[in-house]
Amino acid sequence: MPIKTAPALPVTSEQRAELTRMARSSTLPHRAVVQARGLLLAADGVANQEIA
């Protein structure tokens, strides 16, 4: 069964920069880093099943 891809999550360049900073952080809680990475993947149009 093919994986349906949701439309890419729209983010501004400022939001993408902040999410990238968060995703690379070694001081933020792990949960925040994982969430930032997931949001960046969604912004790139990656399917929800692949992100999960």
N, C-alpha and C positions, 0 to 999 in steps of 0.2 A: 504494500500500500504506500503510495507516494506521500511524502511529508508535505503538509500544507504550510506555506510560509506566510506569516502575517505581514502586512505592510511595515516597512521600516519605521521604527520609533523616531519621530522628528525631534532633533535636538539642535540647539544653536551651537555655534563654535565655542562660545563661552562655557556652555553646559558640557560639551564634549571635553574641553580642556580640564574642567573641574572633575569630571568622572575619570578621566585618564590619571589625574593627580591622585585621586582616591584609590584607583585600582592598583597603582604602583606603591602605595603607602606601606611602610613597615610599622607605623605607629598607630594606625586606626584599628579598631576592632575587626577581627576576621570577617564578621558578618557584613560590615560596611564595604569591605574590599570585594567580597564575593558579589554583593548586590551591584556595585559599580561595574564590575566586569560583565555581569549579566545585562545591565542596561546598555553598555557599549556594544555588546553582541547584538542586542535587539535593534539598536540604532543602525547597525550594519546590515540588517535584514536577515539575520540568522533565524532559522525556525525555532519556535519555542521548545519543541521536543529535543532539539540539539543543545539548546541552552541548559535545559533541565538535566 
